[in-house]
């Protein structure tokens, strides 16, 4: 279906917004009046710019407080409308949005509202313009879509139809099934937005917290299904008021918006992009560093062994169990210090995963490939992390390890910490990419997204949302907020699974590794909450091990000191425990701030 986006959904000047929408693949735009008023371009120049970019102008909005008003007020409204219609003719827009009145002058009189809207539509018809009447969720008398439709139906004018807005319908808890009673040709426009479930004034909710479909808690796909069953054949348009989007760069936001519409059409059964290929494990993580020595010292203390080196690049492979970490000392690592740069995801169909990613607008990363290199496909996540779709020892699929030559090594005798695999990754997102990241990992990778969790940090609030596959072999915690490192930048961390975190912590420390020190007050509280025996508490206090428990089991974990922008976590997880120790996060964050 054709896609459109309201200019109010993007940041920047009108020219920047139009360019971003075009590059992201939108077919049209809704031009918000404030964007036009602030533009130095004439309506004719805006029309020409849109044509050059391949964009239609699908809607001009909004006109407010038009209907059910005294005669003298309505006469002034018609004069105002005539000016707008003349402007729209210059602009090349043929549909105007009229919002239900919030004016104290508006009366509770549907017959008067219908008569005045009919007269407005008659004037619009002279200019070749259609009027789309929308019920605002906070409208003074008309605040539901079915009420707005009754007025449109009573008016009976061919140039008057209704505009449906998913936020206004779903935020009030209205049943969208009644949409199917509206003839498709009388639905002049469809605006789509999602939102998190919040208990707040609906106007503030609408103005600050809307998001793209799939990023909130509304069943936007279900509503779209009802609309399509009417025979509606207009564009799917996004109208999203969001404080974050208004400050973020327009280009990536527009791409995120287009991705959300592609996923929405897939969910509603009207589009069939390549099916998601859910990853089945973490093949490797890659650390980019200007100085391998501190990183390798930590890996050595953790019981990893350097087993191989890339045949053509300064990249070493460190392994323990099925946990594999690449240490890359290439030129790119000299800029930003040690950072988690890439993740290899085990995929049952790497080529299919890459096709899915490309169809949903994930940036495909160019890769210099020497003769004989494994044909790995990589895309960029919203935070810039490179994601490789790969296979490990699964013929006939190419094995990514074929790019590495074995090196002589000796496992750290007596120091192996029993690490079996990577339990999870924690990726700290730029503040304006959090919702985009959750949608990306869910849509592109096919992972399930858990509910967001807020965590108190000494210097703010940290928000976290986990995405995972069905068996938990891939777990990624997406976070945004304060995350202290030595240079004050955002930190990432790699959690390593072990069957005995106490032994792992002792061996790590005995090998010279530094564990994060946890305040004694935490253990006093732990004794009160869980009734652990004194010997167990003493051990946890000595090693800085944190503890959590729920109905599914226990979770024991501890943290290394941070190297650059990365630290490690040793994790002992009972099979029935599916969390990440969130109750302990404020203590860990405070300890990291104190250490810094």
Secondary structure, 3 states (H helix, E strand, C coil): CCEEEEHHHCCCCHHHHHHHHHHCCCCEEEEEHHHHHCCCCCHHHHHHHHHHCCCEEEEEEEECCCCCCCHHHHHHHHHHHHHHHHHHHHHCCCEEEEECCCCCCCCCCHHHHHHHHHHHHHHHHHCCCEEEEECCCCCCCCCCHHHHHHHHHHHCCCCEEEEEEHHHHHCCCCCHHHHHHCCHHHEEEEEECEECCCCCCHHHHHHHHEECCCCCCCCHHHHHHHHHCCCCCCCEEECCCECCCCCCCHHHHHHHHHHHHHHHHHHCCCCCCCCCCCCCEEEEEEEECCCHHHHHHHHHHCCCEEEEEECCCCEEEEEECCEEEEEECCCCHHHHCCEEEEEEEECCCHHHHHHHHHHCCCCECCCCCCCCCCCCEEEECCCCCEEEEEECCCCCCCEHHHHEEECCCCCCCCCCCCEEEEEEEEEECCHHHHHHHHHHHHHCCCCEECCCEEEEECCEEEEEEEEECCCCCCEEEEEECCCCCCCCCCCEEEEEEECCHHHHHHHHHHCCCCECCCCHHHHHHHHHHHCCCHHHHHHHHHHCCEEEEECCEEEEEEEECCECCEEEEEEEECCCCCCCCHHHHHHHHHHHHHHC
